[in-house]
Amino acid sequence: MREYKKTALVLGAGGFIGSHMVKRLRKEGYWVRGVDLKYPEFSKTEANEFVCGDLRDVEIVRRVIRFTGYLGNYYQQIADKFSQPFDEIYQFAADMGGAGFIFTGENDADIMQNSASINLNLLDAQQKLNETFDGSEGWSECNRPCLDWITKIFYSSSACMYPEYNQLDPDNPDCREESAYPAAPDSEYGWEKLFSERLYLTYSRNYGMPVCVARYHNIFGPEGTWQGGREKAPAAICRKVAYLPTNGGDIEVWGDGEQTRSFLFIDECVEATWRLMQSDFKGPVNIGSEEMVTINQLVDTAAKVSGKTVGKNHIDGPLGVRGRNSNNDLIREKLDWDYSQTLEEGIRKTYNWISQQICKETIDSAAIETKEYDLLASG
């Protein structure tokens, strides 16, 4: 049987960042169990074992955090004495989406309840599992040796936890890690992220649990949500431009388009996350790009890679803070990491991928219509 370097549990493995992290861990020689409510939407999971489960259910969490062998025995009720903790856990699972989902106020209760429940369940269950293996729970009766390691946990926080008062000037937002307090996020999503950051760091302080916390800044790229209301700005804009005819046209842009953001391509996010977990630095630390642009400039970038002439129809809509940009001073110092890909390069890859999805939808729709016509004709 193949030997693996380490074992990893990826929570939220059916989502955008989680599914990409699974791929990276497999390339690094890990045995990986993925867990989510659903499988990845756009590609087959590369996890050795994938469990469809609701992490708001503490019993499911208690089971998935136990590694039960390289054959992937989650569904076979392996006795506790034949299981052990994972080497690493990557926690991406959350109730989330773009501005159209998290800034309307209509989803605040669900966002806070769902995401906080997952994090509370994970930390409580993992701490109890750690206690089981520290020799205090009578494992000597089963001739079970104590482990010489404790599971390390990565938590994906968000730049949405930064205070609104530091992000009023679109040209000079302050998103240094130390600027987080006094706390004043502009959304309940941000408040939940801040609470969960403190939760992980508190478990680390009180129980010696190794953790890493990163604050992600607008991660985008292929295989991310691109329609349906939960997509983020790069995907939404690429979709709108891709649907335009070849000679172009106008797309809707929320607000005046002068609000600023930075966007980090998915591959770079995964690399920075990997480096953080291999280090002794726990964070919190920003993972993002410092290439700040207005939303109008983001539209112009999508137009450029598409080769279309695109106008902007500014309308009312949820906006979030006026300005946000990653500050990478700390991650450069601690991990010697910095983003290397330009926004245009990332948008080009994302636009091409979304265009392919639209083509697939068109082909599938045409095939269904043809089949329905044939059935009617034969009837």
N, C-alpha and C positions, 0 to 999 in steps of 0.2 A: 504494500500500500504506500502511496506517495506520502512523503514527509513534508509538512508545511512549516514555514518560518514561524508563524504565529496564528492565533485565532482572533477573529474580529466579529462583532455584532454591529450591524448597521441598522439603526431605527429610522424609518422614513426612507427605506431603500427602494420604494416604488416611485419616489418623487424625483425631481430634477437633479438636485445636488447629490442626494443619497445614491441614486443609481450610478452616477458618474464616480462617486467615491468607491462603490463596490468594484467597478472596473479597475480602478487604480490599485486597490488592495490586492486583487487577484494577480495583477501584474507584479506586485511586490512579493508574491509567494505566500499570501495568507489563505487560510481556510475561512470563508465568510458565510455567516448566516444573515440574510436580509429579512426585515420584518416591516410590513405596512398593511394598510387596509386593502391595497390593490397592487397588482404587478405593475412594473413600468409600462407606460402607455405606448412608447414609440420604439422600443427594442426589447429583445429577450433579456431577462436578468442574467447576469454572470455570477450571481451568488451560488455557492455550493449547495445551499439549502435556502428556500424562501418560504417564510411563514406568513400567510394572510391572517392577520389578527388585529384586534383593536387594543391599542396600548393604553387606552383609558380604563381597561379592565385589569385590575392589579393581579389577578390570577394568571392572566396571559403573560404579563411582564415577569412574574416570578418564574415562569417556565422558560421563557425565551432567553433569559440571561444566563441559563445554565448550558454549558457546552457538553454535549452528550456523545461525542465521537465523530470521526471524519465521515461516517456514512450518512450523517444527518438524521438523527433519531428523535427529533422533536415530537413527532406524532406517535411514538411507540412507548410513551410512559416509562422511560428509563428510571430506575431507582436512583434516589438522590446520591447514594454512596458511589454510584458509577458516573457521576457528573462532576464538573468543576467550573469555575468562573472563566469567562473569556479573558484573553490578554488585553483586548481593547474594545471599547464601545464608542460608536460614533452616533450622536443623538441629533438627528435632523428633523424628526417628526414634529409637526406643528400644524395648527390651523392657520393658514396664511394665504396671501395673494397679493395682487398689485393694489394700486391706489383705489381702484374701483371697488375693491372688496374691503380693505382695512380702514379706509378713511370716510366711509359713508355714515358710520355710527350704527348701522343696522345689524352688524355682526359682532359687536363688541363682546357681549356676554358669552357667546359661543367660543370666540377666539380665546378669551381669558380662561374660561372653564376647561376647554379641551386641551390647550397647550400646557397649562399649569398642572392639570391632572396627570398628563404623561410624565412630566418631569418629577413630580412628587412620587409617583409610583416607581419610577426607575430608581431614584436615589434611595428610597426606603427599602426596596427589594434588594438592591445591590449591597447596601450596608448590612442587611440581615444575612445575605449570602457570605459576605466577607467575615462576619462574626462566626459563621458556621465553620469556616476553614481556618480560624485562628487557634483552634485547639480547645475552645471553650465549650463546644457543644457535644463532647463525647465521641468525636470521630475515632478516638483510639479503639473504641469497641469494634469498629469496622476495619481496624488496621489501616486507617486513612492517614497518610502523612500530611503535616501542615505544608501549605504552599509557601514558596519563598518570594512571591510577588502578589501584588494587589491590582485588580483591574483598573486600567486608566481610562477615563471617560472624557470624550470631547463633546462640548456643547456649542451649538451654533446659535449665537445671539445675532443681533441686528443693529445697524446704525440708527434704526428708528428709536432706540433707547436714549439717544442724545437729546439734551434739553432744547426745546423750541426757541428759547430766547437767544441761543447761540447760532441760530440758523435763519435769522430774519433778513440778513443782508445776502443777496444771491451771489455777490462777488467775493465775500469774505466769510464763509461759514467756518465755525470753529468745531472740529470734530476730533480734537486730540483726546486720547483716552482719559486724561485727567480732567477733562472738561465736563464729565458726566454729572457732576454734582455742583450745586443743588439740583436735584432731579426734577425734570419737567418735560417728559416726552409729550409729543403732540397727539398721540393716539393711545388707545387701550392696548393695542398690539405692542407698542413700545414699552408701556408700563409692565406688561407681562414679561417681555424679554428682560427688562431690568430686574424684576423680581426673581426670575429664574437664574440669571447670572449670580445674584447674591445667594440663591439657594445652593447652587453648585459649589461656590466658593466657601460657603458656611459648612457644608458637609466635608469639604476638604480640610478646613481648619479644625473642626470638632472631631472628625473620625480618621483623619490622615488619608482620606481618599484622594488619589491622584486625579486631578482634573485639568483640562485646558478649555479656555473660553475665547472664542473669536467673534468679533463684530463684523458681520458681512455687509458690504456696501453694494447693493443692486447687482446681483450675479445674473448673467444672461448667457445664452448660447443655444445650440441645437438640442433638441429633445426636451426643451422646457415648454411649459404651458403657453400656447400662442393664441388661444381663443376661449370664449366662454365666460369672461368676466374676472378671472383670477390672474390673467397674464400681466406681466410687468411692462413698463414703457417700451423697452427695445423691441420686444416681441409684438406688442400691440401696433407700434408704428410700422415695423416691417410687414406685418400682415396687411395693414391698410394700404401701404404702398404696393404690395404685391398684387392686391386685388384690382388696382387701377389698370386701365388699358395701357398698351405700350406707348401711346402718346401722352400719358400722364393724366393729371387732374388734381382735384383738391381732396385733402383729408381733414378730418376734424382733429383739433388739438385743444386739450383742456386748458383754460386760462389764457393768459397772454403769451405763453410759451417761453417766457424769460426766466422762469424758475430753473435753477441749476442742479445738476446731479453729476456723479461719476458712476461709471458702469464697468464691472470687471468680468472678463470672459471666464467661462466655467473651468477651462483647463488650468488657468492660473489660480483660481480659487482652490481647486483640488490640490495643486502643488503646495500652496501656502499652508493649507490645512494639514497635509502630510508632514511638512517640515515642523509645524508646531507640535504635532503629536510625537515626533521623534526627539524633541528637545526637552529640556528641564524647565522651560518657561511656561507658566500656567496662564498668563494673560490677566485680564482681558486685553485683547489686541485687535486693532483694525486689520481686516483683510479686504482691500479694495484698490481701486485705481485713483490716481491723483489727476487724471485728465478730465477736468471739469468742463461740462458743456451745458448750454441752455437746451431746453426741450426743442426749441426751434432749430438749433444746430443739430440735434439728434435726427430730426426729420430731414434736414439737408443731407446728412450723412447717408441715411437710408435711400434718399433720392439719388445720390451720387452713385452708389453701388448698383442701383437698379437700372440706371441709365434713363430714368423718366423725369419729366418736368413735374414737380409736385408743388402745389399751392397749399396754404394753410387756412383753414376755416376755424377761427378761435371761438370756442363755446364754453359755457359754464360747466364745471365738473370738479370732482374732488382733487385737491392739489397737494396736500401735505405741506411740509415746510418750504420756505422760499428758496433756500439754498442748502446743499449738502455736498460735501466732498471728503473723501478719505484723507486722513493724515497718516503717512506711512513711516514717520520718523522712528517710532518704537519698533516696528517689525523689521525695519532695516537694521537697527541696532542689535536686536535680539536674535534674529534668524537669518540675517544677511539675505533677505528676500525683497524683491520689488517686482512690480508688474513689468512686463516686457512687450505686450501686444497692444497696438493702438486700438482705439475704439473703432476706427474704420475697418480694420482687419476682422475684428470680432463681429461687427454688423454685417460684413460681407458674408461670412460663414453662416450667420443666423438667417439672413435674408434668403440665401440660396436654399437653406434647409426648409424654411417656411414655404417658399415657393414650391418646393417638391411636395410638401404636404397638401397644398392647394391643388396641385395637379392630380395627386392621388384621389382627393375628394371628388374632383371633377370626373375622373375616369370611373370611380366607383359609382357615382351618381348616374352616369350615362349607362353603365352596365345594368344597374337596377331598372332604369327606365326601359331599356331594351328587353330585359327579361319580362317585365310586366306587359309590354306591348306584345311580345311573342305569346304569352299566356292568353291574352285577350283574343289575339288572332286565331289561336288554335281552338279556343272555346267556341 
